[in-house]
Amino acid sequence: MDGKIATVAVDNTFFSFDTDYSYAVPDDLADLHIGSRVDVPFGKSNNLRSGIVVDIFIGDISSLKFISKYIDRPL
């Protein structure tokens, strides 16, 4: 199933410092923009982490987790 995908630079990860992660954008966050701060479920435990949206595109969202919360607009 295709939908809106956001690439997110997640804060405070211990895994790879130069890795961005893809998340599906829920319909109620359709006005999300590059530079927006968001909360996303991270890792197997799905702990919420903050991050910044660095890209938005359309693609297959069937295997992705959804962005949990829109924190604020880009600066």
N, CA, C and O atoms as a GROMACS GRO file, in nm:
protein
  300
    1MET      N    1   0.084  -0.118   0.000
    1MET     CA    2   0.000   0.000   0.000
    1MET      C    3   0.089   0.125   0.000
    1MET      O    4   0.177   0.138   0.085
    2ASP      N    5   0.065   0.213  -0.094
    2ASP     CA    6   0.145   0.336  -0.102
    2ASP      C    7   0.088   0.445  -0.013
    2ASP      O    8  -0.034   0.454   0.007
    3GLY      N    9   0.176   0.527   0.039
    3GLY     CA   10   0.138   0.638   0.123
    3GLY      C   11   0.256   0.732   0.141
    3GLY      O   12   0.362   0.713   0.081
    4LYS      N   13   0.236   0.832   0.222
    4LYS     CA   14   0.338   0.932   0.248
    4LYS      C   15   0.439   0.877   0.349
    4LYS      O   16   0.401   0.824   0.454
    5ILE      N   17   0.568   0.890   0.317
    5ILE     CA   18   0.676   0.842   0.403
    5ILE      C   19   0.766   0.959   0.439
    5ILE      O   20   0.798   1.042   0.355
    6ALA      N   21   0.804   0.965   0.566
    6ALA     CA   22   0.898   1.068   0.612
    6ALA      C   23   1.028   0.999   0.654
    6ALA      O   24   1.027   0.900   0.727
    7THR      N   25   1.140   1.052   0.607
    7THR     CA   26   1.270   1.008   0.654
    7THR      C   27   1.304   1.094   0.774
    7THR      O   28   1.301   1.217   0.765
    8VAL      N   29   1.337   1.030   0.887
    8VAL     CA   30   1.356   1.101   1.013
    8VAL      C   31   1.497   1.076   1.067
    8VAL      O   32   1.542   0.962   1.075
    9ALA      N   33   1.565   1.184   1.104
    9ALA     CA   34   1.691   1.175   1.177
    9ALA      C   35   1.655   1.168   1.324
    9ALA      O   36   1.615   1.268   1.384
   10VAL      N   37   1.668   1.050   1.383
   10VAL     CA   38   1.624   1.025   1.521
   10VAL      C   39   1.733   1.066   1.619
   10VAL      O   40   1.850   1.031   1.601
   11ASP      N   41   1.694   1.141   1.723
   11ASP     CA   42   1.787   1.186   1.828
   11ASP      C   43   1.822   1.071   1.922
   11ASP      O   44   1.742   0.979   1.943
   12ASN      N   45   1.943   1.078   1.978
   12ASN     CA   46   1.985   0.988   2.088
   12ASN      C   47   1.971   0.840   2.058
   12ASN      O   48   1.913   0.766   2.137
   13THR      N   49   2.023   0.797   1.944
   13THR     CA   50   2.025   0.653   1.915
   13THR      C   51   2.166   0.601   1.940
   13THR      O   52   2.264   0.673   1.921
   14PHE      N   53   2.175   0.478   1.982
   14PHE     CA   54   2.305   0.417   2.008
   14PHE      C   55   2.351   0.333   1.890
   14PHE      O   56   2.462   0.279   1.892
   15PHE      N   57   2.268   0.320   1.789
   15PHE     CA   58   2.300   0.231   1.679
   15PHE      C   59   2.395   0.298   1.582
   15PHE      O   60   2.517   0.292   1.602
   16SER      N   61   2.346   0.359   1.479
   16SER     CA   62   2.432   0.422   1.379
   16SER      C   63   2.402   0.572   1.376
   16SER      O   64   2.288   0.613   1.355
   17PHE      N   65   2.505   0.650   1.398
   17PHE     CA   66   2.486   0.794   1.409
   17PHE      C   67   2.450   0.860   1.276
   17PHE      O   68   2.390   0.968   1.276
   18ASP      N   69   2.485   0.798   1.164
   18ASP     CA   70   2.459   0.858   1.034
   18ASP      C   71   2.343   0.792   0.961
   18ASP      O   72   2.332   0.804   0.839
   19THR      N   73   2.257   0.722   1.033
   19THR     CA   74   2.145   0.652   0.971
   19THR      C   75   2.015   0.726   0.998
   19THR      O   76   1.985   0.762   1.112
   20ASP      N   77   1.938   0.746   0.891
   20ASP     CA   78   1.804   0.802   0.904
   20ASP      C   79   1.705   0.686   0.892
   20ASP      O   80   1.738   0.582   0.836
   21TYR      N   81   1.586   0.704   0.945
   21TYR     CA   82   1.486   0.598   0.949
   21TYR      C   83   1.358   0.644   0.881
   21TYR      O   84   1.320   0.761   0.891
   22SER      N   85   1.291   0.552   0.812
   22SER     CA   86   1.167   0.583   0.740
   22SER      C   87   1.046   0.548   0.825
   22SER      O   88   1.041   0.442   0.888
   23TYR      N   89   0.949   0.639   0.826
   23TYR     CA   90   0.825   0.620   0.900
   23TYR      C   91   0.707   0.661   0.812
   23TYR      O   92   0.717   0.755   0.734
   24ALA      N   93   0.597   0.588   0.826
   24ALA     CA   94   0.474   0.625   0.755
   24ALA      C   95   0.413   0.748   0.822
   24ALA      O   96   0.418   0.764   0.944
   25VAL      N   97   0.356   0.834   0.739
   25VAL     CA   98   0.292   0.956   0.790
   25VAL      C   99   0.142   0.930   0.799
   25VAL      O  100   0.077   0.905   0.697
   26PRO      N  101   0.084   0.937   0.920
   26PRO     CA  102  -0.061   0.916   0.933
   26PRO      C  103  -0.139   1.030   0.866
   26PRO      O  104  -0.089   1.141   0.852
   27ASP      N  105  -0.262   1.001   0.826
   27ASP     CA  106  -0.344   1.100   0.756
   27ASP      C  107  -0.362   1.229   0.836
   27ASP      O  108  -0.368   1.336   0.777
   28ASP      N  109  -0.370   1.219   0.968
   28ASP     CA  110  -0.391   1.341   1.048
   28ASP      C  111  -0.265   1.427   1.059
   28ASP      O  112  -0.270   1.536   1.116
   29LEU      N  113  -0.152   1.379   1.007
   29LEU     CA  114  -0.028   1.459   1.004
   29LEU      C  115   0.014   1.490   0.861
   29LEU      O  116   0.132   1.509   0.834
   30ALA      N  117  -0.081   1.494   0.770
   30ALA     CA  118  -0.053   1.512   0.628
   30ALA      C  119   0.016   1.645   0.597
   30ALA      O  120   0.081   1.656   0.493
   31ASP      N  121   0.004   1.746   0.685
   31ASP     CA  122   0.067   1.876   0.660
   31ASP      C  123   0.211   1.882   0.711
   31ASP      O  124   0.269   1.990   0.720
   32LEU      N  125   0.270   1.768   0.743
   32LEU     CA  126   0.408   1.758   0.790
   32LEU      C  127   0.504   1.814   0.686
   32LEU      O  128   0.482   1.795   0.566
   33HIS      N  129   0.609   1.884   0.730
   33HIS     CA  130   0.707   1.944   0.638
   33HIS      C  131   0.848   1.901   0.675
   33HIS      O  132   0.874   1.860   0.788
   34ILE      N  133   0.939   1.910   0.579
   34ILE     CA  134   1.081   1.888   0.607
   34ILE      C  135   1.124   1.991   0.712
   34ILE      O  136   1.093   2.109   0.700
   35GLY      N  137   1.196   1.944   0.812
   35GLY     CA  138   1.240   2.030   0.921
   35GLY      C  139   1.150   2.023   1.043
   35GLY      O  140   1.185   2.077   1.148
   36SER      N  141   1.035   1.958   1.031
   36SER     CA  142   0.944   1.943   1.146
   36SER      C  143   1.004   1.847   1.248
   36SER      O  144   1.071   1.751   1.213
   37ARG      N  145   0.979   1.876   1.377
   37ARG     CA  146   1.018   1.782   1.483
   37ARG      C  147   0.902   1.690   1.511
   37ARG      O  148   0.786   1.733   1.520
   38VAL      N  149   0.933   1.561   1.526
   38VAL     CA  150   0.830   1.460   1.548
   38VAL      C  151   0.875   1.362   1.656
   38VAL      O  152   0.994   1.353   1.686
   39ASP      N  153   0.780   1.290   1.714
   39ASP     CA  154   0.809   1.176   1.801
   39ASP      C  155   0.780   1.050   1.721
   39ASP      O  156   0.677   1.040   1.654
   40VAL      N  157   0.872   0.953   1.730
   40VAL     CA  158   0.856   0.827   1.657
   40VAL      C  159   0.883   0.709   1.749
   40VAL      O  160   0.963   0.720   1.842
   41PRO      N  161   0.817   0.594   1.725
   41PRO     CA  162   0.848   0.473   1.800
   41PRO      C  163   0.981   0.419   1.748
   41PRO      O  164   1.000   0.405   1.627
   42PHE      N  165   1.074   0.388   1.840
   42PHE     CA  166   1.208   0.348   1.796
   42PHE      C  167   1.248   0.215   1.860
   42PHE      O  168   1.228   0.193   1.979
   43GLY      N  169   1.305   0.128   1.779
   43GLY     CA  170   1.356   0.000   1.827
   43GLY      C  171   1.245  -0.100   1.853
   43GLY      O  172   1.127  -0.073   1.831
   44LYS      N  173   1.286  -0.217   1.901
   44LYS     CA  174   1.190  -0.325   1.929
   44LYS      C  175   1.093  -0.288   2.040
   44LYS      O  176   0.979  -0.334   2.041
   45SER      N  177   1.138  -0.206   2.134
   45SER     CA  178   1.052  -0.166   2.246
   45SER      C  179   0.959  -0.051   2.212
   45SER      O  180   0.870  -0.018   2.290
   46ASN      N  181   0.979   0.009   2.094
   46ASN     CA  182   0.896   0.121   2.048
   46ASN      C  183   0.896   0.240   2.144
   46ASN      O  184   0.796   0.311   2.154
   47ASN      N  185   1.006   0.262   2.213
   47ASN     CA  186   1.018   0.381   2.297
   47ASN      C  187   1.011   0.504   2.209
   47ASN      O  188   1.069   0.506   2.100
   48LEU      N  189   0.940   0.607   2.254
   48LEU     CA  190   0.929   0.729   2.173
   48LEU      C  191   1.059   0.807   2.177
   48LEU      O  192   1.117   0.830   2.284
   49ARG      N  193   1.104   0.847   2.059
   49ARG     CA  194   1.222   0.932   2.045
   49ARG      C  195   1.185   1.051   1.957
   49ARG      O  196   1.100   1.041   1.869
   50SER      N  197   1.249   1.163   1.983
   50SER     CA  198   1.228   1.281   1.899
   50SER      C  199   1.320   1.272   1.778
   50SER      O  200   1.425   1.206   1.782
   51GLY      N  201   1.280   1.338   1.673
   51GLY     CA  202   1.362   1.343   1.553
   51GLY      C  203   1.319   1.457   1.464
   51GLY      O  204   1.220   1.526   1.491
   52ILE      N  205   1.394   1.475   1.356
   52ILE     CA  206   1.364   1.582   1.260
   52ILE      C  207   1.340   1.519   1.123
   52ILE      O  208   1.417   1.433   1.079
   53VAL      N  209   1.234   1.561   1.056
   53VAL     CA  210   1.201   1.512   0.922
   53VAL      C  211   1.301   1.573   0.823
   53VAL      O  212   1.314   1.695   0.814
   54VAL      N  213   1.371   1.485   0.750
   54VAL     CA  214   1.472   1.532   0.654
   54VAL      C  215   1.430   1.509   0.509
   54VAL      O  216   1.494   1.561   0.418
   55ASP      N  217   1.324   1.430   0.488
   55ASP     CA  218   1.275   1.406   0.352
   55ASP      C  219   1.132   1.353   0.361
   55ASP      O  220   1.094   1.293   0.462
   56ILE      N  221   1.054   1.376   0.257
   56ILE     CA  222   0.918   1.325   0.248
   56ILE      C  223   0.898   1.275   0.106
   56ILE      O  224   0.932   1.344   0.010
   57PHE      N  225   0.841   1.155   0.091
   57PHE     CA  226   0.817   1.099  -0.041
   57PHE      C  227   0.702   0.999  -0.033
   57PHE      O  228   0.653   0.968   0.075
   58ILE      N  229   0.660   0.949  -0.148
   58ILE     CA  230   0.552   0.850  -0.157
   58ILE      C  231   0.615   0.713  -0.181
   58ILE      O  232   0.705   0.699  -0.264
   59GLY      N  233   0.565   0.613  -0.109
   59GLY     CA  234   0.617   0.477  -0.126
   59GLY      C  235   0.533   0.377  -0.050
   59GLY      O  236   0.428   0.410   0.006
   60ASP      N  237   0.581   0.253  -0.047
   60ASP     CA  238   0.510   0.143   0.019
   60ASP      C  239   0.526   0.156   0.170
   60ASP      O  240   0.638   0.149   0.222
   61ILE      N  241   0.416   0.173   0.241
   61ILE     CA  242   0.420   0.193   0.387
   61ILE      C  243   0.382   0.066   0.465
   61ILE      O  244   0.372   0.071   0.587
   62SER      N  245   0.362  -0.044   0.395
   62SER     CA  246   0.308  -0.164   0.461
   62SER      C  247   0.398  -0.220   0.571
   62SER      O  248   0.348  -0.285   0.663
   63SER      N  249   0.529  -0.197   0.566
   63SER     CA  250   0.619  -0.252   0.668
   63SER      C  251   0.672  -0.146   0.764
   63SER      O  252   0.762  -0.174   0.844
   64LEU      N  253   0.618  -0.024   0.758
   64LEU     CA  254   0.672   0.086   0.837
   64LEU      C  255   0.588   0.115   0.962
   64LEU      O  256   0.468   0.091   0.965
   65LYS      N  257   0.655   0.166   1.063
   65LYS     CA  258   0.586   0.218   1.181
   65LYS      C  259   0.538   0.360   1.148
   65LYS      O  260   0.593   0.426   1.059
   66PHE      N  261   0.435   0.405   1.219
   66PHE     CA  262   0.380   0.538   1.195
   66PHE      C  263   0.441   0.641   1.290
   66PHE      O  264   0.472   0.609   1.405
   67ILE      N  265   0.456   0.763   1.241
   67ILE     CA  266   0.497   0.874   1.327
   67ILE      C  267   0.390   0.890   1.434
   67ILE      O  268   0.271   0.886   1.405
   68SER      N  269   0.433   0.907   1.559
   68SER     CA  270   0.339   0.914   1.671
   68SER      C  271   0.283   1.054   1.694
   68SER      O  272   0.164   1.070   1.724
   69LYS      N  273   0.369   1.154   1.681
   69LYS     CA  274   0.327   1.289   1.721
   69LYS      C  275   0.407   1.394   1.645
   69LYS      O  276   0.526   1.377   1.620
   70TYR      N  277   0.340   1.500   1.609
   70TYR     CA  278   0.399   1.617   1.545
   70TYR      C  279   0.430   1.716   1.657
   70TYR      O  280   0.338   1.767   1.720
   71ILE      N  281   0.558   1.744   1.683
   71ILE     CA  282   0.596   1.830   1.794
   71ILE      C  283   0.585   1.978   1.757
   71ILE      O  284   0.518   2.055   1.826
   72ASP      N  285   0.649   2.017   1.649
   72ASP     CA  286   0.638   2.157   1.605
   72ASP      C  287   0.680   2.172   1.460
   72ASP      O  288   0.735   2.081   1.398
   73ARG      N  289   0.652   2.291   1.408
   73ARG     CA  290   0.682   2.324   1.268
   73ARG      C  291   0.830   2.356   1.252
   73ARG      O  292   0.900   2.382   1.349
   74PRO      N  293   0.879   2.352   1.125
   74PRO     CA  294   1.019   2.386   1.101
   74PRO      C  295   1.051   2.529   1.142
   74PRO      O  296   0.964   2.616   1.140
   75LEU      N  297   1.176   2.550   1.179
   75LEU     CA  298   1.219   2.686   1.217
   75LEU      C  299   1.240   2.772   1.095
   75LEU      O  300   1.277   2.889   1.108
   0.00000   0.00000   0.00000
